[in-house]
Structures are given as structure tokens and as C-alpha cells.
């Protein structure tokens, strides 16, 4: 059996989508096109910080769990140095954004946050497109389904299903969601029903009443 890459693809899509949406929101807050009362400012801050934590966890587990599997399975077929360098470049920016998000909760000045989130969104777009272009064919050709499952399990350990599953539902296309349901079985529908309401409330508080 070949590895099932859909979960990784959707995780990448959620990271890119949320980062770009937050960059747009921060720019509109900085320019006065949207406003944030204290409750919304705290919610935006928490959402940004959780995003940074999730991105850091994802690329750290790629370094620690996925890269060794690829090197062991594919050998000289792929050079991971540029992708690892991208991960190293992301960390200082994620730390910067985390600090700016903390400050925003108090000051409600989103100028610095808007600039940094836009940089992050651009970096993620470029990095993830290159990663999927280079690595997905190699994974499909050389990595066993059993080794891939170990990688996915390692990545999943540091995530919150209550946060990540509704995001995947939000960003997945209908046919992709149907595929996930077939792979995961009835438990996925139960969990999505359980977590969907909280996710939508967070979305509306952070992104506005029409979100979620």
C-alpha cells in the first residue's frame, strides 16, 4: 500500500489558509477597517499564538520524524538541506509573531503583527509548495505505508483534535472530506460534530460574524 498523503496536504492547507487570513485581518485592524474590543483582541492574540505553536510543531516533527524516514528510504534521491534551512528561518519569525500577538492583546495595535504575518504567509506559501513538489513523489515511491503512519502518528501527538479537525473540515473540499470519512470511519463524524460548534464560535470572534 502507498502512503496516504491527504492528511498532510490538508494540514499544510490549513496552515497557509489561516496565516493568510490572519495577515489580512491584522492589516485591516492596523488600517482601521476593522476594530477589536478587548475580547476580540484576546481571541485574535490566542489564535495567532496557537497557529505559531502548530506551525513550529509541524516543521519540528518533519525534521525529527519525516526527514530520517525519507533519508533512510530514498537515500540520495532527495536533498533536504534547503527545506531544513527554511525551517530554521521560520523559527525566529514565529517567535517574533508570538511576542507581537501578546502585545496586541493589550495595545490593539496590529501594525507590526500585520507585517510579520504577511511575511510568514509568503514564506509558508513558497516553502510548502516546494516541499510538496519535491517530497510527495519521493514519499509515494520510496516510503512504506507503515513508516508513513509512524510519521503521521508522531506529528499528531502534539496537536489538539478539537482545534485541528474542524480546521481540516473547513479547508477540505467535499470530495476530500468524503475520502477522510472513508479512511477514518464513523469516529470522524462524531468528533467533527463534537468540535464544530466551538470552532465556529472562535472563527466568528476572531474573523467576524460572517466567519465560520
URHU-V863208 format. One record per pair of residues at least 4 apart in sequence whose ideal C-beta (glycine too) atoms are under 6 Angstrom apart, sorted by the first residue. I is the first residue (numbers start at 1). J is the second residue. D is the distance in whole Angstrom. If there is no record, write none. Layout:
I/J/D ; I/J/D
//
This chain:
1/145/4 ; 2/140/6 ; 3/139/6 ; 3/143/6 ; 3/145/5 ; 3/148/4 ; 5/9/6 ; 5/136/6 ; 10/168/5 ; 10/172/6 ; 12/128/5 ; 13/17/6 ; 13/171/5 ; 14/18/6 ; 14/167/4 ; 14/171/5 ; 15/55/6 ; 16/124/5 ; 17/171/5 ; 18/51/6 ; 19/120/5 ; 19/121/4 ; 19/124/6 ; 20/121/5 ; 22/48/6 ; 22/117/5 ; 23/117/4 ; 23/118/4 ; 23/121/5 ; 26/110/4 ; 26/113/5 ; 26/114/4 ; 26/117/5 ; 27/114/4 ; 28/33/4 ; 28/34/4 ; 29/34/5 ; 29/36/6 ; 29/110/4 ; 30/110/4 ; 30/111/4 ; 30/114/5 ; 36/40/4 ; 36/41/4 ; 36/108/5 ; 41/105/5 ; 41/108/5 ; 42/105/5 ; 43/205/4 ; 43/206/5 ; 44/206/5 ; 45/101/4 ; 45/104/5 ; 45/105/4 ; 47/206/5 ; 48/101/4 ; 49/98/5 ; 49/101/5 ; 52/94/4 ; 52/97/5 ; 52/98/5 ; 56/60/6 ; 56/94/5 ; 57/158/4 ; 59/87/4 ; 61/65/5 ; 61/154/6 ; 61/155/5 ; 62/66/5 ; 63/67/6 ; 63/87/6 ; 65/151/5 ; 65/154/4 ; 66/151/5 ; 67/80/5 ; 69/73/6 ; 69/143/6 ; 69/147/5 ; 69/151/6 ; 70/74/5 ; 73/142/4 ; 73/143/5 ; 74/78/5 ; 74/138/5 ; 74/142/4 ; 77/138/6 ; 78/138/5 ; 80/84/6 ; 83/131/6 ; 86/127/5 ; 90/94/6 ; 93/120/6 ; 96/116/6 ; 97/116/5 ; 100/112/5 ; 100/113/4 ; 100/116/6 ; 103/107/6 ; 104/110/6 ; 104/113/5 ; 110/114/5 ; 113/117/6 ; 123/127/6 ; 124/128/6 ; 131/135/5 ; 132/136/5 ; 135/139/6 ; 138/142/6 ; 139/143/5 ; 143/147/5 ; 143/148/5 ; 159/164/5 ; 161/165/5 ; 162/195/5 ; 165/191/6 ; 165/192/6 ; 165/195/6 ; 166/195/5 ; 166/196/6 ; 166/199/3 ; 168/172/6 ; 169/192/5 ; 172/176/4 ; 172/177/4 ; 180/184/6 ; 181/188/5 ; 184/188/4 ; 192/196/6 ; 195/199/6 ; 200/212/4 ; 203/207/6 ; 203/211/4 ; 203/212/3 ; 204/209/5 ; 204/211/5 ; 204/212/5 ; 207/211/4
//
